[in-house]
Amino acid sequence: MIIEREEQVTEAVLSETGQVADPRTRQVLQSLIRHLHAFAREVRLTEREFNTAINLVSLLGQLTNDNHNETRLIAGSLGLSTLVCLMNNGITSANLLGPFWRQGAPFVENGGSIVRSPTPGAPLFFTGRVVDGQGNPVAQANVDVWHASTRGLYENQDPTQAEWNLRGRFLTDAAGIFRYRSIKPAGYPVPAGGPTEQLLKVQHRHPFRPAHLHALIYKEGYKTIPTQTYSGDDETLESDSQFGVTRDSVGHYVLHENEPAPDADVQGQWYSLEHTYVLEPGESWLPTPPVSAKSRVAAVSMTGEPRNGS
């Protein structure tokens, strides 16, 4: 089509999608084109703004590598990740995957520790229970777990942490239980230096995420769910920069001050946390790992200094 007026552009692009064989692919592509063009018309996008947008999108790709995923990070900061999760799962145990899952964590026996190098923090003994929609235990479910240190860094961001520190892979027992020892995590700011930082700053939003524990739970015959269990006393629960906190995802830590810990080497205060995860029938599949390797340099804060969070 030879374009004679503005309105014909959308018509011309849509006409080229008619040969897409898969109906769902065609539907998604056509809707994307219509909404993208409608957005540009609604705001009367200028050429300078379009140039800036192209540069930002390019930067998303340039900053996404084997130890950092800027694209998934900005999707969370726009609320898109949570929207897609809730559209497909409702208010259930499912939550954000986040940008820091690494596939292939070492297998750990139930009750074992995922602390693989000296890591400051109060000892934590976590008990998870995996059940189906009727409350029956789901045995032999695979559970990948991971979380940040009290410095706010995942091991892939922090060269000082051992490989796979604060990460592990478990199988639920006959009662649907998995247990592990770790340290109580802290909240942290999202990584700096990219479009996500710019997005938060222009909205005058803080960059922090409430402290949380990740799990990715999967078993044949059940829908795979990523989860995050948030600390109920975190001051940023209501203003999570990634919009991830749902009512069912809030956990409640119990402080133990004068009780013997499950492991005899723990002296003084320690924490316990119990949480139940519900699986629904469906497809078991693994998402593309957002990261796959450790960084050789420490993360940098929004001020340009080595930081306590990432």
Order of alpha helices (4+ residues) and beta strands (2+ residues): alpha-alpha-alpha-alpha-alpha-beta-beta-beta-beta-beta-alpha-beta-beta-beta-beta-beta-beta
